Amino acid sequence: MIDKLAFVHPDAKIGNNVTIGPWTYVGPNVEIGDDCWVSSHVVIKGPTVIGKGNKIYQFASVGEDCQDKKYAGEPTRLEIGDNNVIRESVTIHRGTVQDQGVTRIGSNNLLMAYVHVAHDCVLGDNIIMANNASIAGHCHVDDWAILGGMTGVHQFVHIGAHAFTAGYSLVLQDVPPFVMAAGQAAVPRGLNVEGLKRRGFTKDEQLALRRAYKTLYRSSMTVAEAVEVLAEDAASQPKVKLFLDFVTSSERGIIR
């Protein structure tokens, strides 16, 4: 149902069983998939594609021009997957031509009130960003990561799968998968053991990741030395391989 007080551009494509509340604006080049619910006072601008089953709460701004001063009106995009919850006053900006020209958000994510997702960011699936968490341009956040309230993430930072940042963290470098980070600037605070348990990691997987964490962060080895030591475990433990591949591919450098 589209409220009579909503404005939906005639070029917008609206799926089946979509609710759009009063005083919401849906612009041209916007696609909204089936079974979405959009509250009142929401602004959605395009080019933006939103998948199925998403819930967008009041005062959210979705698909707006980015805040990069180099942006000159180029036709960039926002792509959002399925079953996301986008709470009050969340802001999500489209990409820039200096990157891939697209901001991407996966599926089953929870973006709590006042979250900001800047241009060219890529979010995976099952992510939680708590109130007022903000990620700057060109950041990547992998599946199952949790960003605590008021977390601030510097541009070009990569946060790995199942990582966790404590509230008020300032993240200036990459956070490897499975690692808890906290502080200003954020430093490693241990393995996200509780998250691994909740998601069904086996005891063997947890033990292997504990060894990997201790080798990288609790020994006197350099990163290069730790990587060499961990190569054997990575060959038989896919989770350790994920951890190791992240470390070796980090362009910004990992938190230490």
GIBEL-V886080 format. One record per backbone hydrogen bond with DSSP energy under -1.0 kcal/mol. NH is the residue of the N-H (numbers start at 1). CO is the residue of the C=O. If there is no record, write none. Layout:
BEGIN
nh->NH co->CO
nh->NH co->CO
END
This chain:
BEGIN
nh->3 co->20
nh->6 co->3
nh->7 co->24
nh->9 co->26
nh->12 co->9
nh->13 co->30
nh->15 co->32
nh->19 co->36
nh->20 co->1
nh->21 co->38
nh->24 co->21
nh->25 co->42
nh->26 co->7
nh->27 co->44
nh->31 co->48
nh->32 co->13
nh->33 co->50
nh->33 co->51
nh->35 co->16
nh->37 co->54
nh->38 co->19
nh->39 co->56
nh->41 co->22
nh->43 co->60
nh->44 co->25
nh->45 co->62
nh->48 co->29
nh->49 co->78
nh->50 co->31
nh->51 co->80
nh->51 co->81
nh->53 co->34
nh->55 co->84
nh->56 co->37
nh->57 co->86
nh->60 co->57
nh->61 co->90
nh->62 co->43
nh->63 co->92
nh->64 co->92
nh->71 co->68
nh->76 co->74
nh->77 co->101
nh->78 co->47
nh->79 co->103
nh->80 co->49
nh->81 co->105
nh->81 co->106
nh->83 co->52
nh->85 co->109
nh->86 co->55
nh->87 co->111
nh->89 co->58
nh->90 co->87
nh->91 co->115
nh->92 co->61
nh->93 co->117
nh->94 co->64
nh->95 co->77
nh->99 co->96
nh->101 co->96
nh->103 co->77
nh->104 co->121
nh->105 co->79
nh->106 co->124
nh->108 co->82
nh->110 co->127
nh->111 co->85
nh->112 co->129
nh->114 co->88
nh->115 co->112
nh->116 co->133
nh->117 co->91
nh->118 co->135
nh->121 co->118
nh->122 co->139
nh->123 co->104
nh->124 co->141
nh->126 co->107
nh->128 co->145
nh->129 co->110
nh->130 co->147
nh->132 co->113
nh->133 co->130
nh->134 co->151
nh->135 co->116
nh->136 co->153
nh->138 co->119
nh->139 co->136
nh->140 co->157
nh->141 co->122
nh->142 co->159
nh->144 co->125
nh->145 co->142
nh->146 co->163
nh->147 co->128
nh->148 co->165
nh->150 co->131
nh->151 co->148
nh->152 co->169
nh->153 co->134
nh->154 co->171
nh->156 co->137
nh->157 co->154
nh->159 co->140
nh->160 co->175
nh->162 co->143
nh->163 co->160
nh->164 co->179
nh->165 co->146
nh->166 co->181
nh->168 co->149
nh->169 co->166
nh->170 co->183
nh->171 co->152
nh->174 co->253
nh->175 co->158
nh->178 co->161
nh->179 co->176
nh->180 co->190
nh->181 co->164
nh->182 co->187
nh->186 co->170
nh->187 co->182
nh->189 co->180
nh->192 co->178
nh->193 co->191
nh->196 co->192
nh->197 co->193
nh->198 co->194
nh->199 co->195
nh->200 co->197
nh->201 co->196
nh->206 co->202
nh->207 co->203
nh->208 co->204
nh->209 co->205
nh->210 co->206
nh->211 co->207
nh->212 co->208
nh->213 co->209
nh->214 co->210
nh->215 co->211
nh->216 co->212
nh->217 co->213
nh->218 co->214
nh->226 co->222
nh->227 co->223
nh->228 co->224
nh->229 co->225
nh->230 co->226
nh->234 co->230
nh->235 co->231
nh->236 co->233
nh->237 co->233
nh->241 co->237
nh->242 co->238
nh->243 co->239
nh->244 co->240
nh->245 co->241
nh->246 co->242
nh->247 co->243
nh->248 co->244
nh->249 co->245
nh->255 co->174
END
